Amino acid sequence: MTTTTTGPTTTTGPAITTGPATTGPPRSRENHVTTGATVWLTGLPSAGKTTIARELADRLREEGRPVELLDGDEIREFLSAGLGFDRADRHTNVQRIGFVAELLARNGVTALVPVIAPYADSRDAVRERHGANGTAYVEVHVATPVEVCSVRDVKGLYAKQAAGELTGLTGVDDPYEEPVAPDLRIESQDQTVQESAAAVHALLTERGLA
């Protein structure tokens, strides 16, 4: 930094300071980053979307960022009750979540959305809504292979499908259209949850969103 002076300074009285020296801890990042964003984590059931989102949420909150995690099951219960799992209802569900996420992000919140959103046109519509309002949107593909997901089987869905107790399981007997060009692709089977969350955080930081 270059300091420019216009001439000698003559002090005829007591020295004047412009403010107290900073002796306390540095200001949190919330004083610097005020832009909200939606981070949509798409992937198969049991890919690790929610686990990564929770880890990322903890890190962002520690930095003073306002964060909301929109859980797919909770949305189904409270916002999309009555919707089924055919293509039309899945699309409606994704658009409702996208609307809420954009509203939060527009008002300075980082909205984390670990929701499958299996169809590309549904995800594209959400991105377009954000773009129309000038709201930041980040798509993260948690690209865990179905073979790994079926072993994890957090909710027992793969076991039920294999036993003939469930149909329409995304990625097995119902379509999942992988993102062609996501903002970030994570293969969670090859790294820890912390490493996966750190990768998303690094992208947000690079874009001035964290």
C-alpha positions as CSV (number, residue, x, y, z in Angstrom):
1,M,0.0,0.0,0.0
2,T,1.3,3.5,-0.9
3,T,0.8,6.3,1.5
4,T,0.7,9.8,0.1
5,T,1.4,12.9,2.2
6,T,0.8,16.5,1.1
7,G,3.3,18.1,3.3
8,P,4.7,18.2,6.8
9,T,2.3,18.0,9.7
10,T,2.7,20.4,12.6
11,T,1.2,19.3,15.9
12,T,0.4,22.2,18.2
13,G,-1.7,20.3,20.7
14,P,-2.4,16.8,22.0
15,A,-2.3,14.1,19.4
16,I,-5.7,13.2,17.9
17,T,-6.5,9.6,17.1
18,T,-9.2,8.6,14.7
19,G,-10.4,5.5,16.6
20,P,-9.3,2.9,19.1
21,A,-6.8,0.3,18.1
22,T,-8.3,-3.1,17.3
23,T,-7.4,-5.5,20.1
24,G,-10.3,-7.9,19.9
25,P,-10.9,-10.9,17.6
26,P,-11.2,-10.3,13.9
27,R,-14.7,-9.6,12.6
28,S,-16.6,-12.6,11.4
29,R,-17.0,-13.2,7.7
30,E,-20.7,-12.3,8.0
31,N,-19.6,-8.7,7.9
32,H,-18.0,-9.2,4.6
33,V,-20.3,-11.7,2.8
34,T,-23.9,-10.6,2.6
35,T,-24.9,-12.4,-0.6
36,G,-27.2,-15.4,-0.2
37,A,-27.1,-18.4,-2.5
38,T,-28.9,-21.7,-3.2
39,V,-26.6,-24.8,-3.1
40,W,-28.6,-27.7,-4.6
41,L,-27.0,-31.1,-4.0
42,T,-28.5,-33.6,-6.4
43,G,-27.8,-37.3,-6.5
44,L,-29.2,-40.8,-5.9
45,P,-30.8,-41.9,-2.7
46,S,-28.1,-42.5,-0.1
47,A,-25.5,-40.7,-2.2
48,G,-24.5,-38.6,0.8
49,K,-26.3,-35.4,-0.1
50,T,-27.8,-34.6,3.3
51,T,-24.7,-35.7,5.2
52,I,-22.5,-33.3,3.2
53,A,-25.0,-30.5,3.5
54,R,-25.1,-30.8,7.3
55,E,-21.3,-30.7,7.5
56,L,-21.3,-27.7,5.2
57,A,-24.0,-26.0,7.2
58,D,-22.0,-26.4,10.4
59,R,-19.0,-24.8,8.8
60,L,-20.9,-21.9,7.4
61,R,-22.6,-21.2,10.7
62,E,-19.3,-21.2,12.5
63,E,-18.3,-18.4,10.1
64,G,-21.4,-16.5,11.0
65,R,-23.3,-17.2,7.8
66,P,-27.1,-17.5,8.0
67,V,-27.9,-21.0,6.7
68,E,-31.1,-23.0,6.1
69,L,-31.1,-26.7,5.1
70,L,-34.2,-27.7,3.2
71,D,-34.7,-31.4,3.9
72,G,-36.5,-33.3,1.2
73,D,-38.5,-35.4,3.7
74,E,-39.7,-32.4,5.7
75,I,-40.7,-30.6,2.5
76,R,-42.7,-33.6,1.5
77,E,-44.5,-33.6,4.8
78,F,-45.2,-29.9,5.3
79,L,-45.1,-28.3,1.8
80,S,-45.8,-31.0,-0.7
81,A,-48.1,-33.3,1.2
82,G,-50.4,-35.0,-1.2
83,L,-47.9,-35.1,-4.0
84,G,-46.9,-38.5,-5.4
85,F,-43.8,-39.7,-7.1
86,D,-44.7,-39.6,-10.8
87,R,-42.9,-37.2,-13.1
88,A,-45.4,-34.4,-12.8
89,D,-45.5,-34.5,-9.0
90,R,-41.8,-34.7,-8.7
91,H,-41.5,-31.7,-10.9
92,T,-44.0,-29.7,-8.8
93,N,-42.2,-30.7,-5.6
94,V,-38.8,-29.5,-7.0
95,Q,-40.3,-26.2,-8.2
96,R,-41.8,-25.6,-4.7
97,I,-38.5,-26.2,-3.1
98,G,-36.8,-24.0,-5.6
99,F,-39.2,-21.2,-4.9
100,V,-38.5,-21.3,-1.2
101,A,-34.7,-21.7,-1.7
102,E,-34.6,-18.7,-4.0
103,L,-36.7,-16.6,-1.6
104,L,-34.2,-17.4,1.2
105,A,-31.2,-16.8,-0.9
106,R,-32.5,-13.5,-2.2
107,N,-32.6,-12.3,1.4
108,G,-29.1,-13.2,2.2
109,V,-29.5,-16.8,3.4
110,T,-27.4,-19.7,2.1
111,A,-30.0,-22.3,1.3
112,L,-28.7,-25.9,1.2
113,V,-31.0,-28.2,-0.7
114,P,-30.0,-31.9,-0.6
115,V,-32.8,-33.2,-2.8
116,I,-32.6,-35.8,-5.6
117,A,-34.4,-33.7,-8.3
118,P,-34.1,-36.5,-10.8
119,Y,-35.1,-34.6,-14.0
120,A,-32.9,-32.2,-15.8
121,D,-35.7,-29.9,-16.9
122,S,-36.9,-29.5,-13.3
123,R,-33.4,-28.5,-12.2
124,D,-33.0,-26.2,-15.1
125,A,-36.2,-24.4,-14.3
126,V,-35.0,-23.8,-10.7
127,R,-31.7,-22.4,-12.0
128,E,-33.6,-20.1,-14.5
129,R,-35.8,-18.8,-11.6
130,H,-32.7,-17.9,-9.7
131,G,-31.1,-16.3,-12.8
132,A,-34.2,-14.2,-13.5
133,N,-34.0,-12.7,-10.0
134,G,-30.2,-12.3,-10.0
135,T,-29.8,-14.9,-7.2
136,A,-26.7,-17.1,-7.0
137,Y,-27.3,-20.7,-7.7
138,V,-24.8,-23.6,-7.4
139,E,-25.5,-27.1,-8.6
140,V,-23.5,-29.9,-6.9
141,H,-23.8,-33.4,-8.3
142,V,-23.0,-36.0,-5.6
143,A,-22.1,-38.7,-8.1
144,T,-22.0,-41.7,-5.8
145,P,-22.6,-44.9,-7.9
146,V,-25.8,-46.8,-7.3
147,E,-23.7,-49.8,-6.3
148,V,-22.3,-47.8,-3.3
149,C,-25.7,-46.2,-2.5
150,S,-27.4,-49.6,-2.4
151,V,-24.9,-50.8,0.2
152,R,-25.3,-47.6,2.3
153,D,-29.1,-47.8,2.0
154,V,-29.6,-45.2,4.7
155,K,-33.4,-45.5,4.6
156,G,-33.7,-49.1,3.5
157,L,-35.2,-48.2,0.2
158,Y,-32.9,-50.4,-1.9
159,A,-33.7,-53.4,0.2
160,K,-37.4,-52.8,-0.1
161,Q,-37.1,-52.4,-3.9
162,A,-35.1,-55.6,-4.1
163,A,-37.8,-57.4,-2.1
164,G,-40.5,-56.2,-4.3
165,E,-42.0,-53.9,-1.6
166,L,-41.2,-50.7,-3.4
167,T,-41.3,-49.4,-7.0
168,G,-40.2,-46.2,-8.5
169,L,-36.9,-46.0,-6.8
170,T,-34.8,-43.3,-8.5
171,G,-31.8,-44.7,-10.2
172,V,-33.0,-48.3,-10.1
173,D,-36.5,-48.6,-11.7
174,D,-37.2,-44.9,-12.1
175,P,-35.0,-42.4,-14.1
176,Y,-32.2,-40.2,-12.8
177,E,-30.9,-37.8,-15.3
178,E,-27.3,-36.9,-14.3
179,P,-26.3,-33.2,-14.6
180,V,-24.3,-32.7,-17.7
181,A,-22.4,-29.7,-16.5
182,P,-22.9,-29.2,-12.7
183,D,-20.9,-26.5,-11.0
184,L,-19.2,-29.2,-8.9
185,R,-19.2,-33.0,-9.1
186,I,-18.3,-35.0,-6.0
187,E,-17.6,-38.7,-5.8
188,S,-18.3,-39.2,-2.1
189,Q,-17.1,-42.8,-2.1
190,D,-13.6,-41.6,-2.7
191,Q,-13.3,-39.0,0.1
192,T,-14.5,-38.1,3.6
193,V,-17.6,-36.1,4.4
194,Q,-15.4,-33.3,5.6
195,E,-13.4,-33.3,2.3
196,S,-16.7,-33.3,0.3
197,A,-18.0,-30.3,2.3
198,A,-14.7,-28.5,2.0
199,A,-14.9,-28.8,-1.8
200,V,-18.3,-27.1,-1.8
201,H,-17.1,-24.5,0.6
202,A,-14.0,-23.8,-1.6
203,L,-16.3,-23.2,-4.6
204,L,-18.5,-20.9,-2.6
205,T,-15.5,-19.0,-1.4
206,E,-14.2,-18.7,-5.0
207,R,-17.4,-17.1,-6.0
208,G,-17.6,-14.8,-3.1
209,L,-20.5,-16.6,-1.5
210,A,-18.7,-17.8,1.7
